[in-house]
């Protein structure tokens, strides 16, 4: 029997939400967290606010090399530095691994670290925010999709999804995880880029005609990349990606404007995690997400000018912001 049922790498908002719910449900959970966050969890445990309110003690390891075995490793860190974060875990006995990070690079990194046979695909339409006091605000609980990257159903995917769902994190299995991951990624790239560029709440840039147009064009460029890779898109993601790519540009803009109104009514305080990173002074997930997509486009000889422009703009924004902070 493994030492823990679940090991959660990363104790930010989503990692904490998942870890807290699993621990409350009676699963043996360990949070792999360093520094001040790790020390906080060891002393106070996990506290969730928002959609549900509870606190639960949880095992914490500040040195991931001390983890001997776990049934499931869930990677919930930000994408920068993922390969280095996985390295100390190579010696651990892990039955299955999955990542709820943004972008498809995550699956490649897990396969390189632990072997492709131990990797499940996953994506989260789940949101939260790590508050200054250490608690986590749980703001969105739509679904976590889990599935085999080869497109088959499996008992292990069902087991992980069932554990999450019964613990209070909505989750389900799918045989279309690659379609869903890329459909989310195409929409996420657009929303992340506009959130950082405008520094606005989600509903505001979705509701503005100019930013809605830019968002549509960026999503459609990402759709071109997905098609070139032979990946089918769908509407079961944060944005209705397939419809945005298939509709006329004006109709696609109207879809975004209507979605902005829905966010204004149902989630008026929603902020993309990238905007939270900007405001907290944390590094942006540029090179591992937009940069990854831009590099794949270059490999395929695709001309995606808006993707290239936003990749450079956000990389420069991140670099100059952090250089300014280092000088302060």
Residue frames relative to the residue before (quaternion, step in Angstrom):
aa qw qx qy qz dx dy dz
X 1.0000 0.0000 0.0000 0.0000 0.00 0.00 0.00
X 0.4693 -0.6814 0.4715 0.3052 3.62 -0.88 0.86
X 0.6525 -0.5352 0.3863 0.3723 3.53 -1.27 0.52
X 0.7887 0.0694 -0.0090 0.6107 3.56 1.05 -0.86
X 0.5065 -0.6172 0.5012 0.3337 3.55 -1.21 0.50
X 0.8029 0.0524 0.0180 0.5935 3.56 0.97 -0.93
X 0.0951 -0.7347 0.6676 0.0737 3.54 -1.09 0.82
X 0.1598 -0.7938 0.5838 0.0584 3.56 -0.74 1.09
X 0.1769 -0.7813 0.5928 0.0824 3.57 -0.56 1.18
X 0.7667 0.2462 -0.2198 0.5507 3.57 -0.36 1.28
X 0.0658 -0.8239 0.5627 -0.0129 3.55 -0.59 1.16
X 0.2544 0.7315 -0.5728 0.2685 3.53 0.89 1.00
X 0.8269 -0.2468 0.1455 0.4839 3.55 -1.21 -0.41
X 0.7623 0.3910 -0.2379 0.4577 3.60 0.53 -1.12
X 0.6292 0.5292 -0.3405 0.4562 3.58 0.97 -0.75
X 0.6633 0.4991 -0.3007 0.4695 3.57 1.01 -0.84
X 0.6309 0.5319 -0.3346 0.4550 3.59 0.97 -0.81
X 0.6790 0.4803 -0.2900 0.4735 3.58 0.87 -0.95
X 0.6778 0.5033 -0.2978 0.4456 3.58 0.84 -0.97
X 0.6609 0.5205 -0.3092 0.4434 3.57 0.93 -0.89
X 0.6834 0.4818 -0.2997 0.4594 3.58 0.86 -0.91
X 0.6559 0.5028 -0.3186 0.4642 3.60 0.94 -0.81
X 0.6550 0.5050 -0.3135 0.4666 3.58 0.97 -0.84
X 0.6441 0.5183 -0.3244 0.4597 3.59 0.96 -0.83
X 0.6820 0.4889 -0.2835 0.4642 3.59 1.10 -0.72
X 0.6313 -0.5860 0.3178 0.3964 3.58 1.26 0.06
X 0.4808 0.6537 -0.4513 0.3712 3.60 1.23 0.12
X 0.4641 -0.6471 0.5256 0.2993 3.56 -1.17 0.59
X 0.0116 0.8292 -0.5491 0.1036 3.55 -0.25 1.35
X 0.0444 -0.7588 0.6478 0.0512 3.55 -1.13 0.73
X 0.2681 -0.7395 0.5995 0.1480 3.54 -1.00 0.93
X 0.2133 -0.7571 0.6069 0.1136 3.57 -0.84 1.02
X 0.2469 0.7765 -0.5203 0.2557 3.56 -0.09 1.32
X 0.2798 -0.7815 0.5427 0.1279 3.54 -0.93 0.97
X 0.8200 0.3655 -0.1824 0.4009 3.49 -1.42 -0.15
X 0.8375 -0.1806 0.1454 0.4948 3.50 -1.20 -0.72
X 0.6393 0.5274 -0.3417 0.4431 3.60 0.99 -0.74
X 0.6530 0.5094 -0.3126 0.4652 3.57 0.95 -0.83
X 0.6519 0.5081 -0.3118 0.4687 3.57 0.99 -0.83
X 0.6281 0.5350 -0.3319 0.4573 3.59 1.02 -0.80
X 0.6851 0.4872 -0.2975 0.4525 3.60 0.84 -0.95
X 0.6343 0.5373 -0.3369 0.4422 3.57 0.99 -0.78
X 0.7229 0.4316 -0.2407 0.4830 3.58 1.06 -0.75
X 0.8266 0.2731 -0.0936 0.4830 3.58 0.85 -1.01
X 0.4039 -0.6889 0.5056 0.3264 3.60 1.13 -0.45
X 0.6163 -0.5405 0.4294 0.3789 3.54 -1.31 -0.39
X 0.0736 -0.7842 0.6158 0.0166 3.55 -0.94 0.95
X 0.1342 -0.8012 0.5829 0.0200 3.55 -0.73 1.15
X 0.0843 -0.7695 0.6325 0.0260 3.54 -1.05 0.92
X 0.6342 0.5720 -0.3827 0.3524 3.56 -1.30 0.04
X 0.8487 0.0473 -0.0103 0.5267 3.57 -0.61 -1.15
X 0.7709 0.0084 -0.0204 0.6366 3.56 1.21 -0.51
X 0.2423 -0.7855 0.5594 0.1068 3.58 -1.14 0.60
X 0.3716 0.6998 -0.5544 0.2546 3.56 -0.62 1.14
X 0.2198 -0.7325 0.6250 0.1566 3.53 -1.36 0.26
X 0.0042 -0.8051 0.5919 -0.0377 3.56 -1.03 0.77
X 0.4252 -0.6711 0.5301 0.2963 3.62 -0.98 0.74
X 0.0368 -0.8036 0.5940 -0.0060 3.57 -1.11 0.63
X 0.5067 -0.6247 0.4979 0.3243 3.57 -1.10 0.72
X 0.0901 -0.8029 0.5892 0.0064 3.56 -1.02 0.83
X 0.0837 -0.7655 0.6364 0.0443 3.55 -1.06 0.85
X 0.2576 -0.7724 0.5609 0.1498 3.57 -0.72 1.04
X 0.7177 0.3247 -0.2184 0.5760 3.58 1.27 -0.36
X 0.3152 -0.7921 0.4854 0.1938 3.63 -0.22 1.20
X 0.5514 0.6140 -0.4029 0.3958 3.63 1.16 -0.36
X 0.6135 0.5666 -0.3429 0.4300 3.58 1.23 -0.40
X 0.5433 0.6026 -0.4124 0.4143 3.60 1.23 -0.23
X 0.2375 -0.7997 0.5397 0.1134 3.57 -0.67 1.11
X 0.8029 -0.1320 0.1286 0.5669 3.59 0.90 -0.89
X 0.0503 0.7711 -0.6341 0.0300 3.53 -1.24 0.56
X 0.5465 -0.6159 0.4555 0.3384 3.53 -1.11 0.65
X 0.8051 0.0173 0.0478 0.5909 3.55 0.88 -1.02
X 0.1842 -0.7372 0.6403 0.1130 3.54 -1.00 0.91
X 0.1021 -0.7732 0.6249 0.0358 3.55 -0.83 1.06
X 0.1972 -0.7833 0.5816 0.0967 3.58 -0.61 1.13
X 0.0460 0.8196 -0.5623 0.0996 3.55 -0.58 1.21
X 0.3781 0.7109 -0.5038 0.3127 3.57 1.14 0.57
X 0.5855 -0.4772 0.4778 0.4486 3.54 -1.33 -0.04
X 0.6205 -0.6116 0.3446 0.3495 3.58 -1.08 0.64
X 0.5976 0.5585 -0.4116 0.4019 3.70 0.91 -0.56
X 0.8368 0.2006 -0.1569 0.4847 3.55 -0.91 0.93
X 0.3251 0.7813 -0.4926 0.2033 3.60 1.18 0.27
X 0.6465 0.5293 -0.3375 0.4336 3.60 0.86 -0.91
X 0.6725 0.4851 -0.2958 0.4743 3.59 0.95 -0.86
X 0.6475 0.5212 -0.3218 0.4535 3.60 1.04 -0.72
X 0.6717 0.4943 -0.2978 0.4645 3.60 1.10 -0.65
X 0.5374 0.6803 -0.3943 0.3051 3.58 1.08 -0.68
X 0.7027 0.4644 -0.3082 0.4422 3.68 0.77 -0.85
X 0.6634 0.5220 -0.3010 0.4436 3.59 1.24 -0.33
X 0.4181 0.7455 -0.4511 0.2568 3.59 1.24 -0.13
X 0.6927 0.4853 -0.2827 0.4525 3.60 1.05 -0.72
X 0.5530 0.6237 -0.3975 0.3837 3.61 1.18 -0.33
X 0.4144 -0.6731 0.5526 0.2645 3.55 -1.18 0.63
X 0.0444 0.8099 -0.5764 0.0995 3.57 -0.39 1.27
X 0.3926 -0.7271 0.5107 0.2375 3.57 -0.78 1.00
X 0.7967 -0.0687 0.1013 0.5919 3.57 0.89 -0.96
X 0.1470 -0.7770 0.6068 0.0803 3.56 -1.16 0.64
X 0.0566 0.7707 -0.6345 0.0150 3.53 -1.22 0.55
X 0.2135 -0.7688 0.5922 0.1125 3.53 -1.23 0.53
X 0.2088 -0.7629 0.5983 0.1282 3.54 -1.05 0.83
X 0.3218 0.7455 -0.5106 0.2827 3.56 1.19 0.56
X 0.5775 -0.5807 0.4492 0.3572 3.53 -1.32 0.22
X 0.7992 0.3225 -0.2398 0.4469 3.54 -1.11 0.77
X 0.5517 -0.6528 0.4205 0.3044 3.59 -1.19 0.51
X 0.4656 0.6837 -0.4531 0.3324 3.62 1.19 -0.21
X 0.5637 0.6433 -0.3733 0.3591 3.59 1.09 -0.70
X 0.6689 0.5023 -0.3083 0.4530 3.59 0.92 -0.85
X 0.6284 0.5304 -0.3306 0.4632 3.58 1.06 -0.73
X 0.6643 0.5029 -0.3026 0.4628 3.58 0.98 -0.83
X 0.6405 0.5076 -0.3271 0.4745 3.61 1.00 -0.76
X 0.6514 0.5147 -0.3172 0.4584 3.59 0.95 -0.85
X 0.6541 0.5107 -0.3146 0.4608 3.58 1.00 -0.80
X 0.7085 0.4661 -0.2639 0.4596 3.59 1.02 -0.77
X 0.8452 0.1940 -0.0451 0.4959 3.59 0.83 -0.94
X 0.5775 -0.5671 0.3861 0.4426 3.59 1.26 -0.16
X 0.5434 -0.6616 0.4058 0.3199 3.61 -0.87 0.90
X 0.6118 0.5798 -0.3564 0.4031 3.59 1.12 -0.57
X 0.6974 0.4481 -0.2758 0.4866 3.62 1.20 -0.30
X 0.6117 0.5884 -0.3304 0.4128 3.60 1.26 0.05
X 0.1209 -0.7367 0.6618 0.0688 3.52 -1.06 0.94
X 0.4193 -0.6554 0.5545 0.2951 3.55 -1.18 0.52
X 0.0485 0.7941 -0.6040 0.0471 3.56 -1.13 0.61
X 0.0457 0.7596 -0.6485 -0.0179 3.52 -1.25 0.50
X 0.2572 -0.7884 0.5501 0.0984 3.52 -1.10 0.81
X 0.1138 -0.7153 0.6856 0.0738 3.52 -0.95 0.99
X 0.4183 0.6650 -0.4522 0.4223 3.48 0.75 1.24
X 0.0671 -0.8323 0.5502 -0.0051 3.59 -0.83 0.91
X 0.1007 0.7678 -0.6299 0.0593 3.50 -1.28 0.53
X 0.2387 -0.7581 0.5901 0.1415 3.53 -1.32 0.06
X 0.3568 -0.7172 0.5613 0.2080 3.53 -0.90 0.98
X 0.2768 -0.7976 0.5199 0.1300 3.55 -0.53 1.21
X 0.6685 -0.5350 0.3317 0.3960 3.62 -1.14 0.55
X 0.6924 0.4928 -0.2859 0.4427 3.60 1.04 -0.68
X 0.6352 -0.5461 0.3278 0.4368 3.60 1.28 -0.09
X 0.5687 0.5644 -0.3912 0.4527 3.59 1.24 -0.29
X 0.3167 -0.7307 0.5705 0.2007 3.56 -1.31 0.30
X 0.2859 -0.7447 0.5831 0.1537 3.55 -0.91 1.01
X 0.2149 -0.7785 0.5846 0.0766 3.57 -0.63 1.22
X 0.0499 -0.8708 0.4881 -0.0314 3.59 -0.29 1.27
X 0.8138 0.1206 -0.0353 0.5674 3.61 1.08 -0.54
X 0.0262 0.8016 -0.5916 0.0821 3.57 -0.76 1.09
X 0.1064 0.8295 -0.5346 0.1219 3.55 0.44 1.26
X 0.7304 -0.3552 0.2580 0.5232 3.60 0.62 -1.07
X 0.1476 -0.6978 0.6846 0.1507 3.50 -1.34 0.46
X 0.2007 -0.7829 0.5823 0.0884 3.56 -0.67 1.14
X 0.0465 -0.7911 0.6096 -0.0193 3.55 -0.94 0.95
X 0.2217 0.7934 -0.5452 0.1552 3.58 -0.89 0.85
X 0.5940 -0.5483 0.4532 0.3757 3.51 -1.32 0.31
X 0.5081 -0.6718 0.4497 0.2972 3.57 -0.91 0.94
X 0.6469 0.5243 -0.3173 0.4538 3.59 1.19 -0.47
X 0.5753 -0.6441 0.3531 0.3598 3.57 1.26 0.00
X 0.5741 0.5819 -0.3903 0.4237 3.60 1.23 0.14
X 0.4765 -0.5997 0.5380 0.3520 3.53 -1.33 0.22
X 0.0215 -0.8101 0.5858 0.0034 3.60 -1.13 0.52
X 0.5915 -0.5795 0.4331 0.3560 3.52 -1.23 0.57
X 0.6628 0.5148 -0.3294 0.4327 3.61 0.95 -0.76
X 0.6278 0.5046 -0.3439 0.4827 3.61 1.03 -0.65
X 0.6443 0.5163 -0.3162 0.4672 3.57 0.98 -0.84
X 0.6431 0.5379 -0.3264 0.4366 3.58 0.97 -0.83
X 0.6797 0.4779 -0.2960 0.4712 3.59 0.87 -0.91
X 0.6690 0.4980 -0.3066 0.4587 3.58 0.88 -0.91
X 0.6498 0.5169 -0.3196 0.4565 3.59 0.97 -0.80
X 0.6387 0.5261 -0.3302 0.4541 3.59 1.00 -0.78
X 0.6651 0.4941 -0.3013 0.4718 3.58 0.94 -0.87
X 0.6975 0.4946 -0.2867 0.4320 3.55 0.80 -1.04
X 0.6814 0.4734 -0.2977 0.4721 3.59 0.92 -0.83
X 0.6444 0.5167 -0.3203 0.4639 3.60 1.21 -0.42
X 0.6408 -0.5467 0.3213 0.4327 3.60 1.25 -0.20
X 0.5963 0.4871 -0.3723 0.5182 3.58 1.30 0.12
X 0.3754 -0.7507 0.4865 0.2427 3.59 -0.37 1.16
X 0.1327 0.7882 -0.5793 0.1596 3.54 -0.75 1.12
X 0.0137 0.7843 -0.6194 0.0305 3.53 -1.19 0.62
X 0.4553 -0.6588 0.5162 0.3037 3.55 -1.24 0.38
X 0.0672 -0.7789 0.6223 0.0394 3.53 -1.28 0.41
X 0.3460 -0.7058 0.5730 0.2318 3.56 -1.20 0.54
X 0.6721 0.4611 -0.2877 0.5030 3.59 1.31 0.14
X 0.1529 0.8456 -0.5048 0.0815 3.56 1.03 0.71
X 0.6346 0.5250 -0.3512 0.4453 3.63 0.97 -0.69
X 0.6273 0.5180 -0.3279 0.4803 3.59 1.00 -0.77
X 0.6941 0.4761 -0.2816 0.4607 3.57 0.86 -0.93
X 0.6459 0.5191 -0.3328 0.4501 3.60 0.92 -0.83
X 0.7095 0.4418 -0.2727 0.4765 3.58 0.87 -0.89
X 0.6026 0.5440 -0.3645 0.4560 3.60 1.07 -0.59
X 0.6539 0.4816 -0.3061 0.4968 3.55 1.02 -0.79
X 0.6501 0.5405 -0.3217 0.4263 3.57 0.90 -0.94
X 0.6373 0.5294 -0.3334 0.4500 3.59 0.93 -0.85
X 0.7012 0.4442 -0.2693 0.4883 3.59 0.92 -0.86
X 0.6405 0.5412 -0.3311 0.4327 3.57 0.98 -0.83
X 0.6086 0.5548 -0.3599 0.4384 3.60 0.97 -0.78
X 0.6800 0.4843 -0.2945 0.4652 3.58 0.90 -0.89
X 0.6929 0.4750 -0.2864 0.4608 3.56 0.86 -0.92
X 0.6329 0.5254 -0.3334 0.4607 3.59 1.00 -0.77
X 0.6629 0.5187 -0.3063 0.4448 3.58 0.89 -0.96
X 0.7081 0.4503 -0.2685 0.4730 3.59 0.87 -0.91
X 0.6091 0.5498 -0.3590 0.4447 3.59 1.06 -0.66
X 0.6901 0.4600 -0.2832 0.4816 3.59 0.91 -0.88
X 0.6725 0.5138 -0.3060 0.4361 3.58 0.92 -0.87
X 0.7717 0.3564 -0.1920 0.4905 3.60 0.94 -0.85
X 0.2476 -0.7731 0.5277 0.2502 3.61 1.19 -0.60
X 0.4842 0.6917 -0.4003 0.3561 3.59 1.19 0.55
X 0.6050 -0.5056 0.4673 0.4000 3.52 -1.32 0.36
X 0.6632 -0.5540 0.3239 0.3850 3.56 -1.10 0.70
X 0.6870 0.4962 -0.3113 0.4299 3.59 0.77 -0.96
X 0.6328 0.5655 -0.3468 0.3994 3.60 1.05 -0.65
X 0.7374 0.3815 -0.2704 0.4874 3.61 0.78 -0.83
X 0.5859 0.5419 -0.3812 0.4666 3.59 1.20 -0.30
X 0.7133 0.4697 -0.2432 0.4598 3.59 1.13 -0.67
X 0.6138 0.5473 -0.3535 0.4458 3.61 1.22 -0.21
X 0.5032 -0.6908 0.4176 0.3086 3.66 -0.69 0.97
X 0.6753 0.4977 -0.3143 0.4443 3.60 0.93 -0.79
X 0.7026 0.4288 -0.2836 0.4920 3.60 0.84 -0.87
X 0.5857 0.5569 -0.3748 0.4542 3.61 1.11 -0.55
X 0.6484 0.5127 -0.3160 0.4657 3.59 1.00 -0.81
X 0.6516 0.5012 -0.3169 0.4730 3.58 0.94 -0.86
X 0.6330 0.5362 -0.3258 0.4535 3.56 0.99 -0.84
X 0.6509 0.5162 -0.3137 0.4599 3.58 0.89 -0.93
X 0.6889 0.4857 -0.2973 0.4484 3.59 0.82 -0.94
X 0.6529 0.5026 -0.3190 0.4683 3.58 1.02 -0.72
X 0.6374 0.5117 -0.3268 0.4745 3.60 0.98 -0.79
X 0.6662 0.5042 -0.3086 0.4547 3.60 0.97 -0.82
X 0.6067 0.5197 -0.3580 0.4834 3.59 1.10 -0.58
X 0.6457 0.5033 -0.3185 0.4777 3.58 0.98 -0.81
X 0.6173 0.5431 -0.3358 0.4596 3.57 1.09 -0.68
X 0.6055 0.5442 -0.3428 0.4687 3.58 1.09 -0.68
X 0.6457 0.5077 -0.3125 0.4771 3.57 1.00 -0.82
X 0.6544 0.5150 -0.3213 0.4509 3.59 0.87 -0.90
X 0.6580 0.5032 -0.3169 0.4619 3.59 0.91 -0.86
X 0.6441 0.5243 -0.3230 0.4538 3.59 1.00 -0.80
X 0.6823 0.4573 -0.2719 0.5015 3.57 1.17 -0.58
X 0.5120 -0.6736 0.3997 0.3527 3.58 1.29 0.00
X 0.4970 0.6592 -0.4121 0.3855 3.57 1.24 0.48
X 0.3281 -0.7422 0.5547 0.1841 3.55 -0.80 1.05
X 0.2710 -0.7614 0.5706 0.1459 3.56 -1.05 0.83
X 0.1277 -0.7768 0.6122 0.0739 3.55 -1.26 0.43
X 0.5596 -0.6150 0.4473 0.3295 3.57 -1.33 0.04
X 0.5555 0.6232 -0.3909 0.3876 3.61 1.24 -0.05
X 0.4986 0.6035 -0.4508 0.4288 3.52 0.62 1.19
X 0.7557 -0.3468 0.2601 0.4909 3.58 -1.27 -0.14
X 0.7531 0.1548 -0.0984 0.6319 3.56 1.13 -0.75
X 0.4996 -0.6254 0.4878 0.3483 3.63 -1.15 0.45
X 0.1701 -0.8716 0.4497 0.0955 3.52 0.57 1.25
X 0.6667 0.5093 -0.3186 0.4411 3.59 0.82 -0.94
X 0.6711 0.4890 -0.3010 0.4689 3.59 0.92 -0.85
X 0.6347 0.5290 -0.3335 0.4538 3.58 1.00 -0.77
X 0.6888 0.4722 -0.2788 0.4742 3.58 1.05 -0.72
X 0.7226 0.4574 -0.2473 0.4555 3.60 1.06 -0.71
X 0.6397 0.5548 -0.3292 0.4178 3.61 1.08 -0.66
X 0.5988 -0.4841 0.4566 0.4456 3.53 -1.31 0.07
X 0.6465 -0.5382 0.3542 0.4086 3.57 -1.15 0.48
X 0.6696 0.4970 -0.3178 0.4513 3.60 0.90 -0.83
X 0.6474 0.4999 -0.3242 0.4752 3.59 1.01 -0.72
X 0.6341 0.5290 -0.3295 0.4577 3.57 1.04 -0.76
X 0.6259 0.5231 -0.3348 0.4718 3.59 1.02 -0.74
X 0.6407 0.5195 -0.3264 0.4616 3.59 0.98 -0.78
X 0.6011 0.5473 -0.3572 0.4599 3.59 1.07 -0.68
X 0.6726 0.4917 -0.2938 0.4685 3.57 0.92 -0.92
X 0.6510 0.5160 -0.3247 0.4523 3.60 0.92 -0.83
X 0.6454 0.4970 -0.3237 0.4814 3.60 1.00 -0.74
X 0.6335 0.5203 -0.3295 0.4685 3.58 1.04 -0.76
X 0.6098 0.5515 -0.3441 0.4533 3.58 1.08 -0.70
X 0.6481 0.5048 -0.3159 0.4748 3.56 1.01 -0.78
X 0.6269 0.5263 -0.3389 0.4639 3.60 1.05 -0.72
X 0.6526 0.4945 -0.3126 0.4815 3.59 0.96 -0.82
X 0.6290 0.5404 -0.3450 0.4397 3.60 0.97 -0.78
X 0.7014 0.4559 -0.2660 0.4790 3.59 1.01 -0.80
X 0.8149 0.3309 -0.1431 0.4539 3.57 0.77 -1.06
X 0.8074 0.0984 -0.0382 0.5805 3.62 1.10 -0.57
X 0.0001 -0.8692 0.4944 0.0024 3.61 0.73 1.05
X 0.7223 0.4210 -0.2562 0.4852 3.60 1.12 -0.46
X 0.3957 0.7435 -0.4697 0.2646 3.60 1.26 0.06
X 0.0151 -0.7682 0.6398 -0.0156 3.53 -1.00 0.99
X 0.5123 -0.6256 0.4873 0.3297 3.53 -0.99 0.80
X 0.5918 -0.5803 0.4186 0.3711 3.58 -1.11 0.64
X 0.5980 0.5661 -0.3613 0.4375 3.59 1.12 -0.61
X 0.6445 0.4968 -0.3202 0.4851 3.59 1.02 -0.74
X 0.6115 0.5291 -0.3450 0.4765 3.59 1.04 -0.70
X 0.6432 0.5222 -0.3218 0.4583 3.59 1.01 -0.79
X 0.6334 0.5286 -0.3322 0.4572 3.57 0.95 -0.86
X 0.7212 0.4606 -0.2578 0.4486 3.56 0.77 -1.04
X 0.6993 0.4387 -0.2676 0.4969 3.59 1.18 -0.52
X 0.4988 -0.6787 0.4146 0.3445 3.59 1.26 -0.07
X 0.4553 0.6838 -0.4537 0.3454 3.58 1.20 0.42
X 0.6164 -0.5443 0.4032 0.4015 3.62 -1.17 0.45
X 0.4152 -0.6972 0.5301 0.2461 3.55 -1.16 0.64
X 0.4448 -0.6724 0.5256 0.2716 3.56 -1.18 0.63
X 0.1424 0.8288 -0.5237 0.1363 3.57 0.49 1.17
X 0.7542 0.4282 -0.2458 0.4329 3.58 0.50 -1.19
X 0.7076 0.4662 -0.2640 0.4608 3.59 1.02 -0.76
X 0.7309 0.3727 -0.2191 0.5282 3.61 1.23 -0.23
X 0.7697 0.2748 -0.1661 0.5518 3.61 0.27 -1.17
X 0.6514 0.5226 -0.3171 0.4494 3.57 0.98 -0.83
X 0.6176 0.5385 -0.3295 0.4691 3.56 1.07 -0.78
X 0.6758 0.4890 -0.2919 0.4679 3.59 0.89 -0.96
X 0.6519 0.5136 -0.3178 0.4586 3.59 0.94 -0.85
X 0.6481 0.5127 -0.3197 0.4635 3.58 1.00 -0.79
X 0.6472 0.5030 -0.3240 0.4724 3.61 0.96 -0.79
X 0.6300 0.5326 -0.3331 0.4566 3.57 1.04 -0.76
X 0.6476 0.5098 -0.3201 0.4672 3.59 0.97 -0.81
X 0.6253 0.5456 -0.3358 0.4456 3.58 1.00 -0.82
X 0.7358 0.4110 -0.2145 0.4936 3.57 1.06 -0.80
X 0.4856 -0.6890 0.4192 0.3373 3.59 1.27 0.01
X 0.4139 0.7112 -0.4687 0.3213 3.59 1.16 0.56
X 0.2784 -0.7325 0.5983 0.1671 3.55 -1.06 0.79
X 0.0971 0.7858 -0.5948 0.1390 3.58 -0.27 1.33
X 0.1512 -0.8709 0.4581 0.0939 3.59 0.46 1.21
X 0.6628 0.5010 -0.3308 0.4476 3.60 0.93 -0.76
X 0.6159 0.5318 -0.3413 0.4705 3.58 1.03 -0.73
X 0.6676 0.4976 -0.3013 0.4647 3.57 0.91 -0.88
X 0.6515 0.5244 -0.3144 0.4491 3.56 0.98 -0.86
X 0.7055 0.4498 -0.2772 0.4724 3.59 0.81 -0.94
X 0.5870 0.5571 -0.3818 0.4464 3.61 1.07 -0.59
X 0.6925 0.4603 -0.2748 0.4827 3.58 0.88 -0.92
X 0.6455 0.5286 -0.3278 0.4432 3.59 0.95 -0.84
X 0.7099 0.4453 -0.2748 0.4714 3.59 0.82 -0.93
X 0.6111 0.5317 -0.3577 0.4647 3.60 1.07 -0.65
X 0.6682 0.4844 -0.2999 0.4786 3.57 0.97 -0.83
X 0.6140 0.5447 -0.3391 0.4597 3.58 1.04 -0.76
X 0.6752 0.4915 -0.2895 0.4677 3.55 0.90 -0.93
X 0.6830 0.5063 -0.2896 0.4396 3.56 0.88 -0.96
X 0.7060 0.4593 -0.2743 0.4640 3.59 0.80 -0.99
X 0.6231 0.5404 -0.3395 0.4522 3.58 1.07 -0.73
X 0.7050 0.4508 -0.2754 0.4733 3.57 0.90 -0.88
X 0.6098 0.5344 -0.3552 0.4651 3.60 1.10 -0.60
X 0.6404 0.5160 -0.3201 0.4702 3.56 1.04 -0.80
X 0.6584 0.5093 -0.3113 0.4585 3.57 1.01 -0.80
X 0.6460 0.5196 -0.3278 0.4530 3.57 1.07 -0.71
X 0.6722 0.4911 -0.2988 0.4666 3.59 1.12 -0.63
X 0.5938 0.6096 -0.3638 0.3787 3.58 1.17 -0.58
